[in-house]
Amino acid sequence: MLRRENAHRATRFPVTFVLANEPRLESLREVDPDRDLAYFRLGERAWVLQTYLRLRGAGLPVHLAATPPDRGLVVFHAKHKHWLARAARGRRDLVFVAIRADNSSPLLADFEVLQNDRFADGVRRFHIPFWPQPALRRRDPNRGRRLERIGYMGLLENLHRDFREGEWPRALASLGLQWAPRIAQYRDKTELTQIDWEDFRELDAVIAVRPSVRRLEFAKPASKLINAWRAGVPALIGNEYACRAIRRSEDDYLEVNNASEALAALTRLQSDPELHARMITNGRRRAAEYSFDAIADVWATLLFDTLPALIDAGALSWDRRLPLPLRLPLRRAIRILRAERSR
């Protein structure tokens, strides 16, 4: 994974994953990302900690820290941008690699990792798919072409209103179908209710239609689709850029935007069991493109090949000569000016 000709860059540009002021760092280093799933319910850990653990498990020379190092690439979650800007003051030899996730572009970032390719440019912004669901339990093959149980895996806030209403289960029942969602909610701003999102064994199709909010169409990853492929379950997906960007045919998923379209798609699957079977077979093929090894290789290429080469070629912004307390206000002013010009 780490080519010999790039090994020297791992020394010149050491890679540190930073979790903001994390007090349990030593225990987190011992977490098994395929077993200890409760550790990854928050986005910061799901991105930063999991990526560190999987790259370390692949034999890559990566580090995990609760404070910024003295030099090298610092990989951080965009939610930690303000903390990191304060903690890294006076350290001029750091290159900041932000995992944007669902957040806006952080001014601190020299480079960004995006969860879909809508704004990727291959120069400062790079698309890397989010990790698939660990410990996923595939649909029971003995269910065959049965279409009975329809699921949703995710947060209540990420589900279109049509599918939250009491009328939706009744509409499914009229088709002889059962609504079997696994919906999580935040107890507070930091803790999610415990939901078994890994278990697809008794599902025959899944629905993933978000609320009609334009920013969600472009911000989210294609994770629900990729997990459905891996689980061997046909997916009904809303109008999302991330999914459309990787779609090759309707065997990948059926696009629906509301309850009436979802009912029509499920009626079609009922009347065309060959389509249901094709979608399962196709999903198995497509899932291989998004395996843990495949995504780890993309990360390795970015951190140990692409970014060091770009830095060597002078790709870093000229304002890096300024200390952070001056650099960030300047970047903010430039961003505001550009936004005003584009109006």
N, C-alpha and C positions, 0 to 999 in steps of 0.2 A: 504493500500500500504506500509506504514511504520510499520512493525511488532513491537509489544510492546517490545519484547526482544532486538530489535535493537535501540529503542528510545534513550538509553543512549549514543549510538555512535554518534548521531546527536549533542550531547553536547560536547563530547570529540573531534569529528572531524567535526566542522561546515563546511558547503559547501558554497563556494562563487564562483559565476560566474563573471569573470572579463572581461570587455570590455575596451580595452586600452585607458586610458585617455579620456573617453567619456564625453563631456561637458553637454549632455542633459539627464543625468541619471534619474532624477526625472520624466521627461515626458515619458521616455521609460518604466518605471515601470507601467505606466498606459495604455500601448499599449494593444490592444486586438489582439492576434495572429490569430484569426479567421476572423477578419474584417480589420485590418489595415495592409494590405498585403504589401504596399509600403515600410514599415520599414524593410522587410526581403529580399530585393533583393540582398543584399551583403551577401556572405557566412558567414562572422563573426557574423553578427546579426542573420542570419537564423539558425545558430547552437547555439551560446552562448545565445543570448537574448531570442530566441524562447524556448529553453530548460528551461531556468530559469522561464519564464512565465508559461509554461505548468506544470512544477513541482510545482510551487507555487500555480497554480490553482487547482492542485490535493491535496493541503493541506500539502505539504512537507516543512520543515523548511530550505529553501534555501535563499541565499542572492545575491544581484547584486551590484557590485562595479566598480568604474573606476580606483581604485588603489588596490594593493594586501592587504589583511588583515594581522593581526599579526600571525594567526595560522589557521590550518585546511586544508581542501582540496580546492585547487584553480583550477577551471575549466576554461580553456582558449583556444582560437583558435590558431593553430600553427603559423599563420601569425604574431601573437603578441609576439612571443618567445623572440626576442631581447629586445623589450621594457620591457617585464615582467622581464627578467633577470636583467636588470638595476634597475627597480623599486623595486625588491624584495631583493636587497642586504642587508645583515645583519639580515634577518628574517629566522631563522633556523627552525622554527616550521611549515613551509609550505610544503605541499605535492602537487606536480604539476601534474595535470591531463590534458593532451593535447588532444584536438579534432584535429586529423590530417587532416581530410577532404582530399583535393587534394594535400597536401604538403608532403614533406619528414619528416621523424621522427625527432622531435626537441630534441636536446641534453638536454634541460631543463627538459623534462618530466620524472617523476617517473613512471607514468602510461599513457597509450594512449587509446583513443576511435577511432576506425576505422570504416569507412563506408561500408566495406565489410569484410568478414572473411578470406581473402587470407593470411594475416600475423598475424591474431589473435592467441594468445597462451593461453589465460585464466589465465595468470600470471601477465604479464605487459601490454599486448595489448588485448583489448576487442572490439568485434564487436557490434555496436548498429546501427540499420538502421536509415537513415536520416528520418526526419519527412515527412509524406506525404503532398501533396499540400493542404494548407488550402482553405476553401471556394470553393472547387471543385464542378463544376456543371456537373452532369452525362449526358451521352448521352441520348437524348430524346428517351424514349422507343417506341414512335410512329414510329420511323424509322425502327423498326423491324429488318428484315434481309437485309435491303437495304445496298448495298455497292457502295457508290458513292464518298464520300469526304474522302480524305486521308490526315492526318495531321502530323505535327511535332511541338513539343513544346520545345524550347530551344535556346541556343546560336548558331549563325552561325558557330563559330569555332568548335563546337561539332558535326557538321553534315558532314558526308562523302561527298567528292567532287562530287560523282556521282549525289547526290540529290540537288546540288547547280546549276548544269548546266541547260541551257535552254532546252536541249533535254529531261530531265526528265518529266516536265509537258506534253510535246508532246507525250511521250511514254505512260503516264497515259491516256491521252485523247484518244489514239488509243484503249484503253480498255473500254472507256466510263466512265473514272474516272477523278476526279478533284483534283488537288494539292492545299491544303489549309493549308500551314504552318503558324505558329506564331513564327517568328524568332526575337530574341532580339540581339542587339549589344551594346558594350560599347561606350558611348559618349567619355569618358576618362577612366582612370584606376579605377574610383570609382563609376561611375554612369551608370546604364543600361537604355536603352530605355524602355518605358512603354509598356508591352505586357500582354494581358489577357491570361495567361497560365492556368487559372482555368476553362475555358469554353470548354467543350467537347461536348456540346449539339448537334452540327450539324456534328460531325465526325463519320465515320464508321470504321476506322482503323487508327492506328498511326504507324509511322516509327521512329525508334531510332537507327541509325547506325552511329557510330563515325568514324572519320578518322582512317586510318590504321597506328596507332602509338602504339607500343607495350605497353608502360607504361599506356596508357589509358585503355587497356584491363583489367588491374588489379587494377587501382586506383579508379575507379568510383563506386558510389552506384547503386543499382537497382531501383532508384527512378522513372525513366520513365516507367518501367514495372509495378511497384506497383501503380503508378497513373493511368495507363491504366486499371489495374484491377478494381480500385475503380470507374473509370469512365464508366465501362461497354463497353470498346472499345478494340477489338483485337489488339495485338501489333506484329510488325515485328521488331526484335531486332538483333543487330550485335553480333559478337563474344566477349562477355564480361563475365569476370569471375563472377562478382556479380550476374548476371542474371542466368548464368548456375548453380551457386551454389544453387539457390532456385527453379530451374526448376524441375518439377516432370513428366511432359509429354508435348507433343506439344500443348495440350489445354492451357498451360500457355502462350506460345508465339511461333511464327514461327521464326527460326533463318535464317537471310539473311546477306550477307556481301557486297553486291553491288547492283546496279540498276537492273541488269539482274535477279538476284536471287529474288529481291523484286517483280519484275513483274511476275515471275513464281509463287510466293507465293500468290499474289493478284489474279492471274488467277485461282489458286486453290480455293481460298475463293469464287470467283464468281461462280465456278462450283459446290461447295460443301457448300451450305447454312447451312447445319447441323453443319459443322465444325465452321462456323462463330457463330452460336447460342451457341454451346458448349463452345467456348472460352469466350463468354460473361458470361454465367452461372458459369463457372469455376472461372473466375476472381472475381466474386462477393464473392465466397467462400474464395479464397485465400486472398482477401483484408482484411478480418477480422483479419488475423494474423499480420497485419501491421497498425492497428488502432492507433489513438493518445493515447488511454488508454493503449494499449498493449506496445507501445514503452516507454511511461512514466513509466510503471512498470519495464521495463528492466533498465532504468536509475536509478530508486529508488533502485533496488536491487544492482546495481553496487556501487552507492555512499554511501548507508547506511548499506550495508551488506558485499558485497564481498571485497571492498577495505579496510574498517576498519579491517575486519578479517585478511586480508593479512598483513596489517601493524602490527597488534598485533602479528602475527606469525613470524615477522622478515623479511618480504619480501623486504623491502626497501634496495637499494644498499648500500654497505659499504661506498661509497664515499660521502654519505650525511653528514658525519662528517666534510667534508671540506666546507669552505665558497664557495658561488657561483663563485667568480672570479677564484678560483682554480679548482672547480669541473668541470666546463664546458670545459676548455682546456684539462683536463685529459680525459674526455669522448670523446672529439674530437680525441685525440691522439689514444685512444683505438679503436675507430671506423676506423680510417685510417689503423691502424695495422691489424685489422681483415680483412679489404677489401683487403689489399695486400696479406695476407695469402691465401685468397680464390681465387686468380687469377690463 
